[in-house]
């Protein structure tokens, strides 16, 4: 036979205290949730900046932050550059049809240089350069122009 648990009714002061504590706990939970979100965003931003620094120094692309982490940190663009034709492009991460939980370096196996594909029909994969925040106007690195002159003179 199941026991019957009978709760004694709370007095007026106890009910008010319970309501105050419940409201205080809800406010504390909301504040901690905001702080936790800010901490996650800062951690994702640091991971993206570390990956950018490693790529700038010539390091490996693996490991890299996830696409979702980059988007949450505000890095919405991925700069890529084709090694063959030197075509430079920015790829929008939110517009990609690729799982968000996958790391950014996995995009290297699915991206192709459109200039090479149209021009010569070759399917060349571009190099991943860095992650960018929209609104930053950085120009692609300038390559020296090739001299075109008569040979042998």
GUTIMAR-385628 format. One line per 10 residues: number of its first residue (from 1); their letters; for each residue z, y, x negated of N, C-alpha, C. Coordinates in pm, 1 decimal, m for minus. Layout:
BEGIN
NUM> a> Z:Y:X:Z:Y:X:Z:Y:X  ...
This chain:
BEGIN
1> xxxxxxxxxx> 0.0:m117.4:m82.6:0.0:0.0:0.0:0.0:124.9:m87.9  m85.0:220.0:m52.5:m100.6:341.2:m130.8:16.7:434.2:m107.3  54.9:499.5:m213.1:163.9:595.7:m200.2:115.0:723.6:m135.3  196.2:788.1:m65.3:165.6:916.7:m3.9:234.7:1023.4:m87.8  154.0:1114.5:m140.6:209.3:1222.7:m221.1:213.5:1346.9:m134.4  332.2:1399.7:m119.7:348.8:1519.3:m38.2:384.9:1636.4:m128.4  301.5:1739.3:m119.0:324.7:1859.7:m198.3:416.2:1952.8:m120.4  513.2:2003.3:m189.4:600.0:2100.5:m123.1:526.2:2233.9:m120.6  534.8:2307.1:m13.0:465.1:2434.5:m4.2:521.1:2534.4:m105.3  427.4:2617.6:m158.0:468.3:2718.3:m254.1:525.0:2838.9:m181.8
11> xxxxxxxxxx> 621.1:2902.0:m247.1:676.8:3023.5:m189.5:579.6:3139.1:m214.0  604.1:3251.4:m155.4:515.7:3366.9:m168.6:501.6:3412.9:m312.6  612.7:3416.4:m386.5:608.0:3459.0:m527.0:529.6:3360.2:m612.4  549.1:3231.5:m584.9:475.0:3129.7:m661.4:325.0:3137.4:m634.0  286.8:3163.2:m508.4:144.7:3175.5:m475.4:82.6:3295.4:m546.7  153.9:3408.2:m550.2:103.4:3527.9:m617.9:90.0:3502.5:m768.5  188.9:3435.3:m826.8:183.5:3404.6:m969.1:64.4:3312.1:m998.2  44.8:3211.5:m915.0:m66.5:3118.0:m930.9:m200.6:3191.9:m920.6  m211.8:3283.3:m825.1:m335.8:3359.7:m807.9:m360.1:3450.0:m928.9  m254.6:3514.8:m981.8:m269.2:3600.1:m1100.7:m313.4:3518.7:m1221.8
21> xxxxxxxxxx> m251.8:3405.2:m1243.9:m286.2:3319.8:m1358.1:m428.6:3266.0:m1345.4  m468.9:3231.0:m1225.3:m603.9:3182.9:m1203.1:m705.9:3292.8:m1233.6  m680.3:3415.7:m1189.8:m770.3:3527.6:m1216.6:m775.0:3558.5:m1365.8  m658.2:3554.8:m1433.5:m652.9:3580.2:m1577.5:m732.0:3474.2:m1654.0  m719.8:3349.3:m1614.3:m791.6:3240.1:m1680.5:m942.1:3252.7:m1659.2  m984.4:3293.4:m1540.6:m1126.8:3312.7:m1514.9:m1183.5:3425.7:m1600.1  m1108.0:3536.0:m1615.8:m1152.4:3646.4:m1700.9:m1161.1:3602.0:m1847.1  m1061.7:3525.4:m1892.2:m1060.3:3476.1:m2028.8:m1179.2:3382.7:m2053.6  m1208.6:3297.9:m1956.8:m1322.5:3206.8:m1969.7:m1452.7:3283.8:m1979.4  m1471.7:3385.6:m1897.5:m1593.9:3466.6:m1901.4:m1607.1:3538.2:m2036.0
31> xxxxxxxxxx> m1496.0:3591.0:m2088.3:m1498.3:3660.1:m2217.8:m1533.0:3562.7:m2331.3  m1474.5:3444.9:m2328.4:m1503.3:3345.3:m2431.9:m1647.8:3296.8:m2424.9  m1701.4:3288.4:m2305.1:m1840.4:3247.0:m2289.2:m1935.0:3350.3:m2350.1  m1905.3:3479.3:m2330.9:m1987.1:3585.6:m2389.1:m1977.3:3581.0:m2541.9  m1855.9:3563.2:m2594.4:m1837.0:3557.1:m2738.9:m1907.1:3435.2:m2798.8  m1903.0:3323.7:m2728.8:m1967.0:3202.2:m2777.1:m2119.2:3220.0:m2781.0  m2175.3:3283.2:m2680.0:m2319.3:3308.0:m2676.8:m2360.4:3398.2:m2792.5  m2281.1:3501.0:m2820.3:m2310.3:3591.1:m2931.9:m2300.7:3516.5:m3065.2  m2203.3:3428.1:m3078.0:m2188.7:3350.3:m3201.6:m2306.5:3255.5:m3220.7  m2351.8:3190.9:m3112.9:m2468.5:3103.1:m3123.1:m2592.2:3181.8:m3163.6
41> xxxxxxxxxx> m2609.0:3299.6:m3104.8:m2725.4:3382.0:m3138.1:m2721.3:3422.8:m3284.5  m2603.1:3459.8:m3334.2:m2590.4:3497.1:m3475.2:m2618.4:3377.5:m3566.0  m2571.4:3260.6:m3528.3:m2596.1:3140.3:m3608.6:m2745.2:3106.1:m3610.3  m2811.9:3116.7:m3496.7:m2955.7:3089.6:m3490.9:m3033.4:3192.0:m3572.7  m2990.9:3319.3:m3566.8:m3058.0:3424.4:m3643.8:m3044.3:3396.0:m3793.6  m2924.9:3354.6:m3837.1:m2904.8:3323.3:m3978.5:m2990.1:3204.4:m4022.3  m3001.7:3104.1:m3936.3:m3083.7:2987.5:m3969.8:m3230.7:3027.5:m3984.6  m3278.7:3114.1:m3896.4:m3418.2:3159.2:m3903.8:m3441.3:3245.8:m4028.1  m3346.8:3334.5:m4059.9:m3361.6:3418.6:m4177.9:m3355.8:3336.0:m4306.1  m3272.8:3231.4:m4306.8:m3266.3:3143.0:m4424.2:m3398.3:3069.9:m4441.6
51> xxxxxxxxxx> m3458.3:3023.5:m4331.7:m3585.9:2954.1:m4338.3:m3695.0:3049.0:m4388.8  m3693.5:3174.0:m4340.8:m3791.0:3273.3:m4387.1:m3776.8:3297.3:m4537.2  m3652.0:3309.1:m4584.7:m3628.6:3332.4:m4727.4:m3675.9:3212.7:m4810.0  m3648.0:3092.4:m4762.2:m3691.5:2972.0:m4833.3:m3843.7:2964.5:m4840.0  m3911.0:2998.5:m4729.0:m4057.6:2995.9:m4728.4:m4113.6:3104.3:m4821.9  m4048.5:3220.7:m4827.5:m4093.7:3328.8:m4915.3:m4083.7:3287.4:m5061.6  m3979.2:3211.7:m5094.0:m3958.9:3166.6:m5231.7:m4044.5:3045.5:m5267.4  m4120.8:2994.8:m5171.4:m4208.2:2882.1:m5198.5:m4144.8:2747.9:m5170.8  m4035.5:2746.5:m5096.1:m3967.0:2621.9:m5064.4:m4036.0:2543.8:m4954.4  m3982.5:2429.0:m4928.1:m4037.4:2340.5:m4826.4:m4012.3:2396.3:m4685.2
61> xxxxxxxxxx> m4097.8:2357.5:m4592.1:m4081.6:2399.9:m4453.0:m3978.7:2313.9:m4381.0  m3952.8:2195.0:m4433.9:m3857.5:2102.8:m4372.5:m3726.8:2108.5:m4449.9  m3613.4:2128.1:m4390.6:m3581.6:2140.5:m4248.7:m3602.1:2283.7:m4200.0  m3622.2:2296.0:m4072.7:m3642.5:2427.1:m4012.1:m3563.5:2434.1:m3882.1  m3536.0:2556.4:m3834.6:m3466.9:2567.4:m3705.2:m3556.5:2519.5:m3591.9  m3497.2:2488.6:m3480.0:m3576.2:2444.5:m3364.7:m3648.1:2564.0:m3302.9  m3748.0:2533.7:m3223.9:m3823.7:2639.8:m3156.2:m3731.7:2714.4:m3059.4  m3645.6:2641.2:m2990.1:m3552.1:2704.6:m2896.1:m3456.0:2797.6:m2969.1  m3408.8:2756.9:m3087.4:m3317.2:2841.3:m3164.4:m3386.5:2968.5:m3210.2  m3512.6:2957.9:m3252.2:m3586.8:3076.4:m3295.8:m3609.7:3172.7:m3179.7
71> xxxxxxxxxx> m3643.9:3118.5:m3064.9:m3665.5:3204.1:m2947.6:m3535.3:3270.5:m2905.9  m3424.6:3195.4:m2907.4:m3294.9:3251.0:m2867.9:m3250.1:3359.0:m2965.7  m3285.7:3346.0:m3093.3:m3248.0:3445.8:m3193.1:m3338.6:3568.4:m3189.8  m3448.1:3563.5:m3114.0:m3537.0:3678.6:m3102.7:m3662.4:3668.5:m3186.4  m3678.6:3559.9:m3262.1:m3798.4:3540.1:m3342.8:m3903.1:3474.5:m3254.5  m3989.3:3555.1:m3195.2:m4085.6:3504.7:m3097.7:m4221.8:3471.2:m3158.2  m4245.9:3511.3:m3282.0:m4377.2:3492.0:m3343.2:m4366.4:3409.8:m3470.9  m4465.2:3325.4:m3493.3:m4476.2:3245.8:m3615.3:m4603.2:3289.3:m3686.9  m4588.4:3335.3:m3811.0:m4704.5:3376.5:m3888.9:m4761.4:3254.6:m3960.0  m4892.6:3237.1:m3948.6:m4962.7:3128.6:m4016.7:m5082.8:3187.0:m4090.0
81> xxxxxxxxxx> m5122.6:3118.9:m4199.2:m5236.5:3165.5:m4277.2:m5313.9:3044.1:m4326.3  m5443.6:3047.3:m4305.8:m5530.5:2938.3:m4351.5:m5553.1:2952.4:m4501.8  m5536.2:2843.3:m4573.8:m5555.7:2846.6:m4717.8:m5701.7:2853.4:m4757.6  m5791.2:2807.8:m4670.7:m5933.7:2804.7:m4704.4:m6001.8:2938.0:m4678.6  m5988.9:2989.4:m4556.1:m6061.1:3112.6:m4520.7:m5972.2:3236.4:m4525.2  m5845.3:3219.4:m4553.7:m5748.1:3330.5:m4562.9:m5728.3:3402.6:m4429.9  m5758.6:3334.1:m4320.1:m5737.8:3393.5:m4187.2:m5587.6:3396.9:m4158.9  m5538.6:3510.5:m4111.6:m5397.0:3534.5:m4086.1:m5377.6:3553.1:m3936.4  m5280.0:3485.5:m3878.5:m5258.9:3496.9:m3734.5:m5111.1:3480.7:m3701.8  m5073.0:3540.2:m3589.5:m4937.1:3524.0:m3537.7:m4943.7:3442.3:m3409.7
91> xxxxxxxxxx> m4864.7:3337.0:m3404.5:m4862.2:3246.4:m3290.2:m4736.5:3276.9:m3209.3  m4751.8:3295.1:m3080.4:m4639.5:3322.6:m2992.1:m4565.7:3191.5:m2961.2  m4438.1:3183.0:m3000.0:m4361.6:3060.0:m2978.0:m4335.2:3031.5:m2830.5  m4303.7:3131.6:m2746.8:m4280.5:3099.1:m2605.9:m4404.4:3047.7:m2533.6  m4523.2:3082.5:m2582.4:m4646.1:3039.8:m2515.9:m4692.8:2900.7:m2558.1  m4631.4:2844.1:m2660.6:m4672.4:2712.4:m2708.5:m4634.3:2603.4:m2609.5  m4720.7:2504.6:m2596.9:m4689.9:2387.5:m2515.7:m4644.0:2279.9:m2614.0  m4518.0:2283.8:m2648.1:m4458.1:2193.8:m2745.9:m4309.2:2187.0:m2714.0  m4245.5:2072.2:m2728.0:m4103.7:2062.2:m2691.9:m4018.0:2162.1:m2769.5  m3933.1:2231.2:m2699.1:m3849.4:2335.2:m2759.4:m3743.0:2279.7:m2853.8
101> xxxxxxxxxx> m3705.7:2153.9:m2837.3:m3600.6:2098.0:m2922.0:m3654.2:2047.4:m3055.8  m3785.4:2054.0:m3076.2:m3844.4:2010.1:m3203.4:m3836.6:2123.3:m3306.1  m3821.6:2087.7:m3434.1:m3819.1:2191.0:m3539.1:m3953.9:2260.3:m3553.6  m3949.8:2378.6:m3610.5:m4070.5:2459.5:m3625.1:m4170.1:2394.1:m3720.3  m4121.6:2325.2:m3823.9:m4215.6:2267.4:m3920.8:m4302.7:2157.9:m3858.9  m4266.7:2106.1:m3740.4:m4350.8:2005.7:m3675.6:m4477.6:2067.0:m3617.9  m4481.5:2199.3:m3606.9:m4602.7:2265.5:m3557.4:m4717.1:2259.3:m3659.1  m4683.9:2234.1:m3785.1:m4787.4:2230.0:m3888.8:m4888.3:2118.8:m3862.5  m4845.9:2013.6:m3794.1:m4939.3:1902.9:m3771.4:m5023.3:1919.3:m3645.1  m5000.6:2022.9:m3566.1:m5078.8:2041.6:m3443.5:m5158.4:2172.1:m3440.9
111> xxxxxxxxxx> m5132.0:2263.8:m3534.0:m5206.1:2390.0:m3537.6:m5331.0:2374.2:m3623.3  m5440.4:2435.6:m3580.7:m5566.1:2434.9:m3655.5:m5615.5:2577.4:m3670.1  m5688.4:2603.3:m3778.2:m5748.5:2735.0:m3800.5:m5872.4:2747.9:m3712.6  m5868.9:2842.2:m3622.0:m5980.6:2863.0:m3529.7:m6103.5:2916.9:m3602.5  m6082.7:3001.6:m3702.4:m6195.6:3057.9:m3778.2:m6274.4:2947.6:m3849.2  m6204.0:2853.6:m3913.5:m6271.8:2744.3:m3984.3:m6340.9:2650.3:m3885.9  m6276.9:2626.4:m3772.7:m6334.1:2534.9:m3673.7:m6464.4:2591.8:m3616.8  m6465.1:2722.4:m3586.3:m6585.4:2784.8:m3530.5:m6691.9:2801.3:m3638.0  m6650.5:2845.1:m3758.1:m6747.7:2874.1:m3862.9:m6812.3:2750.8:m3922.4  m6732.8:2653.7:m3963.7:m6789.8:2538.9:m4034.7:m6767.9:2406.6:m3963.1
121> xxxxxxxxxx> m6691.5:2406.6:m3857.0:m6662.9:2283.5:m3784.4:m6550.6:2202.4:m3846.2  m6493.7:2251.9:m3956.1:m6385.0:2180.1:m4022.7:m6253.6:2206.7:m3950.0  m6167.4:2107.8:m3946.1:m6036.3:2125.0:m3883.7:m5932.3:2133.7:m3994.8  m5904.8:2256.3:m4036.8:m5806.6:2280.8:m4142.7:m5677.1:2328.5:m4080.1  m5570.3:2286.5:m4138.8:m5438.4:2324.9:m4088.3:m5387.7:2446.9:m4166.1  m5339.6:2547.6:m4095.0:m5288.0:2666.1:m4164.3:m5146.9:2640.6:m4220.1  m5107.9:2723.6:m4315.4:m4974.6:2717.3:m4373.3:m4878.6:2801.0:m4289.5  m4757.1:2751.9:m4269.8:m4655.2:2827.4:m4197.8:m4595.0:2928.4:m4294.8  m4601.6:3056.6:m4260.0:m4554.7:3161.5:m4349.4:m4410.6:3200.5:m4317.9  m4386.9:3255.3:m4198.1:m4252.0:3299.0:m4162.3:m4241.7:3321.9:m4011.6
131> xxxxxxxxxx> m4120.0:3345.3:m3966.9:m4091.9:3380.9:m3827.2:m4079.2:3532.0:m3818.9  m4127.7:3590.8:m3710.6:m4125.3:3736.0:m3694.1:m4065.8:3774.8:m3559.9  m4012.6:3894.6:m3558.7:m3962.4:3955.5:m3436.5:m4075.0:4040.2:m3379.8  m4102.8:4034.9:m3249.3:m4209.6:4119.2:m3194.0:m4180.2:4266.8:m3216.8  m4284.8:4340.1:m3243.0:m4269.5:4483.6:m3265.3:m4269.6:4521.4:m3411.8  m4252.6:4424.3:m3501.1:m4259.2:4455.8:m3643.3:m4405.5:4456.4:m3684.1  m4447.2:4561.4:m3747.6:m4587.3:4577.8:m3784.6:m4604.0:4553.0:m3934.1  m4592.3:4428.1:m3974.7:m4618.4:4395.0:m4114.1:m4762.8:4349.6:m4125.9  m4829.2:4398.6:m4226.2:m4968.4:4362.7:m4249.3:m4973.5:4234.5:m4330.4  m5077.4:4155.5:m4313.4:m5091.0:4036.6:m4396.6:m5111.4:4076.3:m4541.9
141> xxxxxxxxxx> m5069.9:3991.1:m4635.4:m5086.7:4025.9:m4776.2:m5233.5:4043.9:m4810.9  m5260.4:4148.0:m4885.4:m5398.1:4179.7:m4923.7:m5440.5:4089.9:m5039.4  m5558.9:4035.2:m5028.4:m5614.7:3956.2:m5138.4:m5718.9:4041.0:m5207.8  m5726.7:4031.3:m5339.4:m5824.5:4114.4:m5409.1:m5966.8:4078.1:m5366.9  m6050.0:4179.9:m5353.2:m6189.2:4158.6:m5311.7:m6265.5:4094.5:m5427.2  m6354.8:4004.6:m5395.2:m6437.4:3939.4:m5496.4:m6551.9:4031.1:m5533.3  m6579.8:4033.0:m5661.2:m6690.8:4117.2:m5709.2:m6821.6:4046.9:m5678.4  m6914.2:4123.2:m5625.5:m7045.7:4069.1:m5597.7:m7147.2:4150.3:m5677.1  m7192.7:4092.1:m5780.0:m7288.3:4163.3:m5864.0:m7390.5:4066.4:m5919.5  m7479.9:4120.7:m5999.2:m7583.9:4035.5:m6060.1:m7520.9:3952.5:m6170.2
151> xxx> m7562.0:3827.7:m6176.8:m7509.2:3739.2:m6281.2:m7595.2:3750.0:m6406.2  m7529.2:3728.8:m6516.0:m7600.7:3719.5:m6641.5:m7630.3:3853.8:m6705.1  m7594.0:3967.1:m6647.6:m7623.0:4092.3:m6715.2:m7499.5:4159.6:m6761.2
